[in-house]
Amino acid sequence: MTVLFDLDGTLLDTAPDFISVVNELHQEQGSAHVDPSFIRSAVSHGVKELLQVSFGVTPEEPHYDSLRQQLLSRYEQSYTRFVKPFPGIPELLSALEAKGIAWGVVTNRPSQSTEAILTYLGLRQRAACVVSGDTTPNPKPHPDPLFYACELLDVPANSCIYVGDAERDIQAGKAAGMATIGVLFGYIPDISSALKWGADHYVHHADEILPWALSWLKR
């Protein structure tokens, strides 16, 4: 068995750094700060969603690219300021390792920041594999990143569990033939909608992941 994790909103709480950067930009522009809960709900869905929620700007607008670059440039300077694992994640990873169960990361986040954050937290050298949004031609919800992780680890997809906090995570995992766990402790604003994603299991805390994984292994 191998356990693969999404990054933002699943393994790590990266929202505080985004919240800080977004509201710094608003302050510089003389506009009102954005409610942190709105920013948190957008983090797992990428920069496009974050800009729309935080600034009301869509790709069709002329200043979208400029604002996007400002946001990314500012974030690249500060993405390790507040980032930390979600409660129970450090213990979960240690427990997986103690049982000889490999774990890895499959995220849509670009490789530069993925690698930097995992290295900063001391997790990069512990992860059996790291697949980022620019590692394969097709990001999630396409199953290619998950298949590539299996190639790196030389394991069959049906021996893996994929853990994520967005519908595309569950879609990718199911398309790859993996068991899926939907986490409800990340950035999901509407749990009732999340329960319709069709994950094999849902958890409210990281400490619920390993017991289910072990029972799934014995199936």
C-alpha positions in Angstrom: 0.0 0.0 0.0 1.1 3.5 -0.8 -0.6 6.7 0.4 -0.5 9.8 -1.9 -1.5 13.2 -0.7 -2.6 16.4 -2.3 -0.7 19.3 -0.8 -2.7 22.5 -0.2 -5.6 21.9 2.1 -4.7 18.3 2.6 -1.2 17.8 3.8 -0.3 21.4 4.5 -2.1 24.6 5.6 -0.7 27.0 3.1 -3.7 29.5 3.3 -2.2 31.9 5.8 0.6 32.9 3.4 -1.9 33.5 0.7 -4.1 35.5 3.1 -1.2 37.6 4.1 -0.1 38.3 0.5 -3.6 39.1 -0.8 -4.3 41.5 2.0 -0.9 43.2 1.6 -1.8 43.9 -2.0 -5.2 45.2 -1.0 -3.6 47.5 1.5 -1.2 48.9 -1.0 -4.1 49.5 -3.4 -6.1 51.2 -0.7 -8.9 48.7 -0.9 -10.6 46.7 1.8 -9.1 43.5 3.2 -10.7 40.2 2.1 -12.3 37.9 4.7 -9.7 35.2 5.3 -12.4 32.5 5.0 -13.0 33.5 1.4 -9.3 33.2 0.6 -9.1 29.8 2.3 -11.9 28.4 0.3 -10.1 29.4 -3.0 -6.6 28.2 -2.2 -7.0 24.6 -3.3 -8.4 25.8 -6.7 -5.4 27.7 -7.9 -4.4 31.3 -8.7 -7.3 31.9 -11.1 -9.9 31.1 -8.4 -7.9 33.1 -5.8 -7.8 36.2 -8.0 -11.5 36.0 -8.8 -12.5 35.5 -5.1 -10.0 38.0 -3.7 -10.0 40.8 -6.3 -13.1 40.1 -8.5 -10.8 39.7 -11.5 -11.2 37.2 -14.3 -8.7 36.2 -17.1 -10.8 38.2 -19.6 -9.9 41.5 -17.9 -6.9 43.4 -19.2 -5.1 43.8 -15.8 -5.5 40.1 -14.9 -2.0 39.1 -16.0 -0.4 42.0 -14.2 -2.2 41.3 -11.0 -1.5 37.6 -11.3 2.2 38.3 -11.6 2.1 40.6 -8.6 0.4 38.0 -6.5 2.8 35.2 -7.6 5.9 37.3 -7.2 4.9 38.4 -3.7 3.9 34.9 -2.7 7.2 33.4 -4.0 9.0 35.7 -1.5 6.9 34.6 1.5 5.4 31.1 1.0 7.3 29.6 4.0 6.3 32.4 6.4 3.3 30.7 8.0 2.9 27.3 6.2 2.6 24.3 8.5 1.1 20.8 8.4 -2.5 20.3 9.4 -3.1 18.9 12.9 -2.3 15.2 13.0 -0.3 15.2 9.8 3.2 14.9 11.3 2.0 12.0 13.5 0.3 10.4 10.5 3.4 10.5 8.3 5.6 9.2 11.2 3.1 6.3 11.7 3.1 5.4 8.0 6.9 5.4 7.9 7.0 3.3 11.1 4.8 0.7 9.4 6.9 0.7 6.2 4.2 2.4 4.2 5.5 4.7 1.5 3.8 8.1 1.1 4.1 10.8 -1.5 2.7 14.1 -2.8 0.7 14.7 -6.0 -0.3 18.3 -6.4 -1.3 20.8 -9.0 1.0 23.4 -7.4 4.1 24.3 -9.6 7.2 22.4 -8.8 9.3 25.4 -7.7 7.1 26.2 -4.7 6.2 22.6 -4.0 9.9 21.6 -3.7 10.8 24.7 -1.7 7.9 24.3 0.9 8.5 20.5 1.4 12.2 21.1 1.8 11.6 23.9 4.3 9.4 21.7 6.4 11.9 18.7 6.2 9.4 16.6 4.3 11.0 16.5 0.8 13.6 13.9 1.7 10.9 11.8 3.5 8.5 11.7 0.6 8.8 8.7 -1.6 7.8 10.8 -4.6 6.7 14.3 -5.4 4.7 15.1 -8.5 3.8 18.7 -9.2 1.4 20.5 -11.5 4.0 21.0 -14.2 5.6 17.5 -13.9 3.2 15.9 -16.4 1.4 17.5 -19.4 -2.0 17.0 -17.8 -2.7 18.2 -14.2 -5.5 16.8 -12.0 -8.4 16.0 -12.5 -6.5 14.0 -15.2 -5.1 10.8 -13.8 -1.7 11.3 -15.5 0.1 12.8 -12.4 -1.1 9.8 -10.3 0.0 7.3 -12.9 3.4 9.0 -13.0 3.7 8.7 -9.2 3.1 5.0 -9.6 5.8 4.8 -12.2 8.3 6.5 -9.9 7.4 4.2 -7.1 7.0 1.1 -9.3 3.7 0.2 -7.7 0.3 -0.6 -9.3 -2.3 2.2 -9.0 -4.8 -0.2 -7.4 -2.5 -0.5 -4.4 -2.6 3.2 -3.7 -4.8 5.5 -1.7 -5.1 9.1 -2.8 -6.1 11.7 -0.2 -7.4 15.1 -1.3 -9.6 18.1 -0.4 -11.1 18.9 -3.8 -13.4 17.2 -6.2 -10.7 17.0 -8.9 -8.6 15.0 -6.4 -11.3 12.4 -6.1 -11.9 12.4 -9.8 -8.2 11.9 -10.5 -7.9 9.2 -8.0 -10.9 7.3 -9.2 -9.8 7.6 -12.8 -6.5 6.1 -11.9 -8.1 3.2 -10.1 -7.0 4.2 -6.7 -9.0 4.2 -3.4 -9.8 7.8 -2.5 -10.2 9.7 0.8 -11.8 13.1 0.9 -10.5 15.3 3.7 -13.1 17.7 5.3 -10.6 19.5 7.5 -9.0 21.6 4.8 -10.5 24.4 2.8 -13.9 22.9 2.0 -16.6 25.6 2.6 -19.5 23.2 1.9 -19.2 19.8 3.4 -22.5 18.6 2.1 -21.3 19.2 -1.5 -18.0 17.4 -0.8 -19.9 14.3 0.4 -21.3 14.0 -3.2 -17.8 13.7 -4.7 -18.0 9.9 -4.4 -14.8 9.3 -2.4 -14.4 5.9 -0.9 -14.1 7.5 2.6 -14.2 10.9 4.2 -12.3 12.1 7.3 -12.6 15.1 9.6 -9.2 14.8 11.1 -5.9 13.4 9.9 -5.8 10.8 12.6 -8.7 9.0 10.9 -6.7 8.3 7.7 -4.4 5.5 8.9 -7.1 3.3 10.5 -9.2 3.4 7.4 -6.1 2.8 5.2 -5.2 -0.3 7.2 -8.7 -1.7 7.0 -8.7 -1.1 3.3 -5.4 -2.9 3.0 -7.0 -6.0 4.6 -10.0 -5.9 2.3 
